[in-house]
Amino acid sequence: MMLRWRGSAECASGLIFWQRAVFFSSGANMKKFVFVFILGAAACSFLSLTAAPQVVASQSAPQKTASSSETARWEREAANVTIIRDDWGIAHVYGKTDADAVFGMIYAQAEDDFNRVETNYLNAMGRLAEAEGEGKIYQDLRMKLFVYPEALKKEYAASPEWLKKLMNAFAEGLNFYLLKHPEVKPRVIKRFEPWMALSFTEGSIGGDIERVSLAQLEAFYGKVAVSAVPSAEDDEVEEPRGSNGIAIAPSNTSDHHALLLINPHTSFFFRSELQMVSEEGLNVYGAVTWGQFFVYQGFNDKAGWMHTSSGVNAISWYLETVEKKGEKFFYKYGKEERSIEAKEITVQYKTADGMAEKKFTVYRTQHGPIIAETDGKWLSIRLMQEPVKALTQSYTRTKAKDYKSFRQTMELHTNSSNNTIFADADGDIAYFHGNFIPKRDTSFDWTKPVDGSNLATEWHGLLSVDETPLLLNPKSGWLYNSNNWPWSAAGPSSPKKEDFPVYVETGGESARGLHAIRVLQDKKDFTVSSLIAAAYDSYLTWFEKPIPCLTKAWDDAGADNPLKVKLAEQIGALRGWDLRWAATSVPTSLAVFWGEDIQKRVGADAKKAGIYMSDYICAKAPPDLLLQSLSDASDKLAADFGSWKTPWGEINRFQRLTGDIVQPFNDAGPSIPVGFTSAVWGSLASFGARPYPGTKKWYGTSGNSFVAVVEFGEKVRARAVTAGGESGNPASPHFNDQARRYSTGDLREVYFYKSQLQGHTEREYHPGN
C-alpha cells in the first residue's frame, strides 16, 4: 500500500502511525504490483466461496481494575524512577533497573501523548474499528491475519525472564498512568497487558503487514468489487519514503571522532524524544515510537544507529492454485493437494448504537494468509513473524557499545524493513543492508507473485549479514543511505551490485542519493556543525537536467509562439537560479510548481519506458509540452497567491494548531515559513507539504521529524530538533516550542549527561507525583 503525495495517510486513515508503512515498500515496483493486482481483481469469480460476514450486536468485555496490591506495587516501582524534564519538556528517565527505566519512560510517553500511544496499539492489534467505526474493519482484519492475541500470550509466557520483566514494566507503567490520571479516557484500551508489546511483529513499526492492499482484502473477504481504473492519485507526485543516515569516519573529521546523522523521514509527531538510564548499563537517547519501550533510532554513550529503508525484497507473494472439494478448499503444492487452513476472525466495530461485530472466515496456506485473488488464483503473502526475537533485537541494540556487540544483535535478523547506519566511539562506521532477506532461487522474479505450487519458490533460510551488502570503515571515510540503492553508499568503496542476488535491492538511485554524494565526497574536515549544514544543504539535484532542457525549449521556440513572450520573465528567473531552495526564493516556487505539473503529464510514460523522470523530460518530452507545463504552473501560482513571483516561504508552511492525529490546516491560522522542499527534488532535508481543502498554502505533514547529529569522542555530544515540540497537548509550552528551530535547521544541544541538565531542568519527579 502506497502513501500518496496527495493522500492524508496510508489506507485513507490519515493516522500518523500508519503513514510510516509506506516507508518500507519497494518503491515503484510495489506500486506496479499493486496496480496489476487491482486489474486482476476486476474479474473476481471466487466471491461465492466465502461466507457473507454477519453483523451482530456485541458488548466489549468488562475491563479489569487495579487491585490494592497492584496499586501498592506500582507505587513502589514508581519510587525507583526519577523523571527529569528539561527546558524543552524532554523526559530523562532514571531507574535502578532496566525495568524501572521502561516503567518510567512509558509513563512519560503517556504524559506527553496518551492518544498516540493507545492509537498505535489499536492499530497493531487490529482494534481500531472499536474506536473509529465500520470504516476501519478491513484495516483491523489485515492486522488480525497476522497478530493473534492468544499466540502472543503464549510467546510472552515463553519469553526469557529479563524480557518478561520489561514487558511487565511497560504494561504497569501505562496502567499506573491511567490510575493517576482518571481524567484521561482511553478510547478502547482501559488496561494494558504485557503481551501487547509483542503486537508490533517486526519489533519496530510493522510496515511489512501494511504492504497488503486493503482494497484487495475487502474484495476477497467482503464481496466488494475493485475498480480496474486507477484513482486520480496515480498521476500525482509521490513523497519519497524513508530517511537519511550518514556516518563519517574519524579520518574525515576535524576532531578525529566519528559522526552520525540521524534523520528519519516520517509523519510529524510520530515519535517521542527521550532518554532512558538504569544502573544495569542502560543509557540511551533518541526517538521512540509512541507506545514502544525502546529507543528506535538514537545513541548511547559509545555508539549510535540510524535506520533507513530501500528496495530490499523481504516479502514473497504466492499464487495458489485452489480447488474446492465439498466444504473444504485445497491448494496445489508440488504433486500434493494440501488442505487450506480456515479460521474465523471477529472484528468488533463501533456504531451509533454501541458495539457490533463482523465475522470472517479467513484462509491460509503454508506460505501465509490469503489476501487477494487474481486471474483465478488466490494470493498469499509470506513475511517475517518473529515478535520475541524482534523485540529482543530492538531492545538489546540500545545497549550495544561497539561494532562487535551491535553486529551480534543484527544476527537475530528481525529488523526486516530497515537498513542501518552505525557509528561508535572506537571510530568504526558501518552500513548494514536489510536485516531479513530470505534466500531464494534467482531464476524467479521476486518483485512479482510466484507460483506457490512450485517447490522451487520456497525460502531456503536467510542471507547472513556477510551475504548482504555490508560496509565497515570504507576507504571513502563516509557512508550513507537515503532510501536509494546501496551501490553508491560509500562512493568508490561501495558494495558492487553484481556480487549479490538481484532481490537484495530492487530500487534505484535517487536525486537525494546524488545530493548526499555531492556533500560528502572529497571533504575531510567534518564537524558537528558542518554535518548539520550538509544535512540541510539547499541544492536541488533533480532540477540539474530538466531546467536547462526547459530553457532550451524556450530558446528554440519560434518568435510567433505565444508562450515565448508570456514565459520570458519566468525563463529568465529559472536560467539565473542556483538550484537552491530558500524561503525567500521565487525560482524555487516556480520550479516546484512546474516540476509537479510536468511529472503529472509525463510520469506514467517515463515509468513505462523505465527511464528516470529527469532524463525522460529531456529525451522524450516535446519542447512545447515543457513550455505549456511551465505556463500552467505559472498560472496556478498566480491564481493561488496573486503572482507567480511568490517567494517559496509564503507557500510552504509549518502549522500545528491541535493535537489531533489527523491535523487540520487553516490559512487564517498562525504558521511559519519552511525553506526546504519535498525530497522528490533532491532535498536532503525533507518537507512533504501540499494544500488541503480550504487552503491555498501548502502545509507539511511528513519528512524531517526527528533530526540529530552525534559526535562520539571521550564523551558523546549531540544536537537535535523535533518537529513542533515534545508534547501533544496544545496547552503545553512544549507543543510548538521547537517549530522555529525545526523550520530553519537550528538544532539545539542535547542534554545527555546529568551535569548538562543543571540549569536546564524544568521539573524533577517520580511517576504519579
PyMOL commands that set and color helices and strands:
alter all, ss='L'
color gray80, all
select helices_A, chain A and resi 10-12+16-24+28-41+47-49+68-79+98-124+129-132+134-144+149-157+161-180+194-199+209-211+214-222+232-235+250-252+387-399+403-410+455-457+465-467+486-488+491-493+497-499+502-504+511-520+528-535+541-544+546-556+562-566+568-575+586-609+613-619+623-641+648-651+679-681+739-744+754-757
alter helices_A, ss='H'
color red, helices_A
select strands_A, chain A and resi 55-58+81-86+91-95+242-248+258-267+271-278+283-289+297-300+303-308+316-320+322-325+328-333+336-339+341-351+354-365+368-374+377-382+419-424+429-432+450-451+470-472+478-481+652-654+672-673+687-690+698-704+706-712+716-722+748-749+761-765
alter strands_A, ss='S'
color yellow, strands_A
deselect
rebuild
show_as cartoon
